[in-house]
């Protein structure tokens, strides 16, 4: 990352964690680039090995249409690329080669944006709701440097895109366009966390063909990218204008059909699994199929959901090879599917989705089906209003911020000889923890359900032990528990009156960076 860009970001007033995240996104960008040619027009061609992909779905068609629309709205000139940014005569090949050698560690995988006469557009990917941004020359230069230094992530293929992302219709995006050799290039940066680089021959545009030839797709941190661009151009508005309401989206069909057609075992709000009768198999499948289902992000509010047999949830389990699939439902109208794949005892892949139906007694009907006795007040009246939307819980405060707050006490707590011992972490140990959380922010996408029968249970202690890190201050109380197998971190925290104490358990990444911590935890 150039010192000039870093210095400019340091001058901007923004939350410390946001600033550090943006700077980290740039400084972490380490790429091997192949420069194959530098021509007399001061343009450098880069060799990309990604296969060309034709848009086969709504997402890519939308990007194509939006890009074509933005090209027209932006008014990209056909000769703008012939001059460099200050409008001077192009440099000689020798001078250009020296320039490339000087900045080759600061060039994006899509080329050197400081040599492109690009137009920036921003808006919604649906219905072509996108408009060019009017940037000053200074802002344009800062954006170019930012694009060159941003961490564009790993390259992926079309097959790596999820069905959910491919069918997304309402998303924010940026489009960057420039021209060279009678070809319009554009880079679409999408809210779903993808950057799509493509080219559209101008001859095709003349013929009305707006289907680009895709060259490269990468996975990126859109939130960091968006905030970085907004701060550079002086736009500190929140890109998310939605309220704090979780609104489920209608499913075209029941997401439970395939799993309910297997020979699963079931715990119908009981403490043990059992094998259903054929009649119960059929009745349960019919009940699930009779509902209209809506999908929503349940990790926001239902992060403590248990997928082990318990009296508060239906639990269905089906094992296929190294993958275990769960269906779980509460007494009301909420259910989830959790699929997890193991390599030995190590989780290598998992997926957690949540759904609601319109029957507020859905879970109660399952209890009746299996003869599980429940209190009468668990049943909703027939005229009870359907509850699909709900207010989202406040997000967990940043562990990095808590570690950086010098007013907080950060201690190691050990259970030794039936008594607790507490000692302050050293500055060096705290700095190492901060370095880890600077690049490993805890995200909802890494949350896992409760597979340990609750925080503090025997099963939990067998996996996480009794020793933990405590962060304590005037408005902070967090326990950080790290699993013996280095797969998970459990954050037990005080919600200060909202829900009492809660626990969120996340997948732990790059645990080898925490060797020092496991050494002191014992």
PETA-V402462 format. One record per backbone hydrogen bond with DSSP energy under -0.5 kcal/mol. CO is the residue of the C=O (numbers start at 0). NH is the residue of the N-H. If there is no record, write none. Layout:
# PETA-V402462
co=CO nh=NH
co=CO nh=NH
This chain:
# PETA-V402462
co=1 nh=5
co=2 nh=6
co=3 nh=7
co=4 nh=8
co=5 nh=9
co=6 nh=10
co=7 nh=11
co=8 nh=11
co=11 nh=13
co=14 nh=18
co=15 nh=19
co=16 nh=20
co=17 nh=21
co=18 nh=22
co=19 nh=23
co=20 nh=24
co=21 nh=25
co=22 nh=26
co=23 nh=27
co=24 nh=150
co=25 nh=28
co=27 nh=29
co=28 nh=30
co=30 nh=32
co=32 nh=34
co=33 nh=35
co=33 nh=46
co=36 nh=44
co=38 nh=41
co=42 nh=38
co=42 nh=44
co=44 nh=35
co=44 nh=36
co=45 nh=47
co=52 nh=213
co=56 nh=60
co=57 nh=61
co=58 nh=62
co=59 nh=63
co=60 nh=64
co=61 nh=65
co=62 nh=66
co=63 nh=67
co=64 nh=68
co=65 nh=69
co=66 nh=70
co=67 nh=71
co=68 nh=72
co=69 nh=73
co=70 nh=74
co=70 nh=75
co=78 nh=81
co=79 nh=82
co=83 nh=86
co=87 nh=83
co=91 nh=95
co=92 nh=96
co=93 nh=97
co=94 nh=98
co=95 nh=99
co=96 nh=100
co=97 nh=101
co=98 nh=102
co=99 nh=103
co=102 nh=105
co=103 nh=106
co=107 nh=110
co=110 nh=107
co=110 nh=112
co=111 nh=114
co=112 nh=115
co=115 nh=117
co=118 nh=176
co=119 nh=132
co=120 nh=174
co=121 nh=130
co=122 nh=172
co=123 nh=128
co=124 nh=127
co=125 nh=128
co=127 nh=129
co=128 nh=123
co=130 nh=121
co=132 nh=134
co=135 nh=139
co=136 nh=140
co=137 nh=141
co=138 nh=142
co=139 nh=143
co=140 nh=144
co=141 nh=145
co=142 nh=146
co=143 nh=147
co=144 nh=148
co=145 nh=149
co=149 nh=151
co=153 nh=218
co=155 nh=216
co=156 nh=159
co=157 nh=160
co=161 nh=165
co=162 nh=166
co=164 nh=167
co=165 nh=58
co=168 nh=170
co=170 nh=124
co=171 nh=190
co=172 nh=122
co=173 nh=188
co=174 nh=120
co=175 nh=186
co=176 nh=118
co=177 nh=184
co=179 nh=182
co=181 nh=201
co=182 nh=179
co=182 nh=184
co=183 nh=199
co=184 nh=177
co=185 nh=197
co=186 nh=175
co=186 nh=188
co=187 nh=189
co=187 nh=195
co=188 nh=173
co=189 nh=192
co=189 nh=193
co=192 nh=219
co=193 nh=189
co=194 nh=196
co=194 nh=217
co=195 nh=187
co=196 nh=214
co=196 nh=215
co=197 nh=185
co=198 nh=212
co=199 nh=183
co=200 nh=203
co=200 nh=204
co=201 nh=205
co=202 nh=206
co=203 nh=208
co=204 nh=207
co=207 nh=209
co=209 nh=211
co=211 nh=213
co=212 nh=198
co=215 nh=196
co=216 nh=155
co=217 nh=194
co=217 nh=219
co=219 nh=221
co=220 nh=224
co=221 nh=225
co=222 nh=226
co=223 nh=227
co=224 nh=228
co=225 nh=229
co=226 nh=230
co=227 nh=231
co=228 nh=232
co=229 nh=234
co=230 nh=233
co=233 nh=235
co=238 nh=240
co=243 nh=391
co=244 nh=246
co=245 nh=247
co=245 nh=389
co=248 nh=294
co=253 nh=256
co=255 nh=259
co=256 nh=260
co=257 nh=260
co=258 nh=261
co=261 nh=263
co=264 nh=316
co=265 nh=273
co=266 nh=268
co=266 nh=314
co=273 nh=265
co=273 nh=275
co=276 nh=280
co=277 nh=281
co=278 nh=282
co=279 nh=283
co=280 nh=284
co=281 nh=285
co=282 nh=286
co=283 nh=287
co=284 nh=288
co=285 nh=289
co=287 nh=290
co=290 nh=292
co=292 nh=250
co=293 nh=355
co=294 nh=248
co=295 nh=297
co=295 nh=353
co=296 nh=299
co=297 nh=300
co=297 nh=301
co=301 nh=304
co=304 nh=449
co=309 nh=312
co=312 nh=268
co=312 nh=309
co=313 nh=328
co=314 nh=266
co=315 nh=326
co=316 nh=264
co=317 nh=324
co=319 nh=322
co=321 nh=341
co=322 nh=319
co=323 nh=339
co=324 nh=317
co=325 nh=337
co=326 nh=315
co=327 nh=335
co=328 nh=313
co=330 nh=363
co=331 nh=362
co=332 nh=356
co=333 nh=329
co=334 nh=354
co=335 nh=327
co=336 nh=352
co=337 nh=325
co=338 nh=350
co=339 nh=323
co=340 nh=347
co=340 nh=348
co=342 nh=344
co=342 nh=345
co=345 nh=342
co=348 nh=340
co=350 nh=338
co=352 nh=336
co=353 nh=295
co=354 nh=334
co=355 nh=293
co=357 nh=359
co=358 nh=361
co=360 nh=364
co=361 nh=365
co=362 nh=366
co=363 nh=367
co=364 nh=368
co=365 nh=369
co=366 nh=370
co=366 nh=371
co=367 nh=370
co=370 nh=372
co=374 nh=377
co=375 nh=378
co=380 nh=383
co=385 nh=387
co=389 nh=245
co=397 nh=401
co=398 nh=402
co=399 nh=403
co=400 nh=404
co=403 nh=405
co=404 nh=407
co=408 nh=410
co=408 nh=471
co=409 nh=424
co=410 nh=412
co=410 nh=469
co=411 nh=413
co=411 nh=422
co=412 nh=467
co=413 nh=415
co=413 nh=420
co=415 nh=418
co=418 nh=415
co=420 nh=413
co=422 nh=411
co=425 nh=429
co=426 nh=430
co=427 nh=431
co=428 nh=432
co=429 nh=433
co=430 nh=434
co=431 nh=435
co=432 nh=436
co=433 nh=437
co=434 nh=438
co=435 nh=438
co=435 nh=439
co=440 nh=442
co=442 nh=445
co=443 nh=446
co=445 nh=506
co=448 nh=450
co=449 nh=306
co=451 nh=459
co=453 nh=456
co=456 nh=460
co=457 nh=461
co=458 nh=462
co=459 nh=462
co=459 nh=463
co=460 nh=464
co=462 nh=483
co=467 nh=412
co=468 nh=479
co=469 nh=410
co=469 nh=471
co=470 nh=477
co=471 nh=408
co=472 nh=475
co=475 nh=472
co=476 nh=493
co=477 nh=470
co=478 nh=480
co=478 nh=491
co=479 nh=468
co=480 nh=489
co=482 nh=485
co=486 nh=507
co=487 nh=482
co=488 nh=490
co=488 nh=505
co=489 nh=480
co=489 nh=491
co=490 nh=492
co=490 nh=503
co=491 nh=478
co=492 nh=494
co=492 nh=501
co=494 nh=497
co=499 nh=494
co=501 nh=492
co=503 nh=490
co=503 nh=505
co=504 nh=447
co=505 nh=488
co=506 nh=508
co=509 nh=512
co=510 nh=513
co=511 nh=514
co=513 nh=517
co=514 nh=518
co=515 nh=519
co=516 nh=520
co=517 nh=521
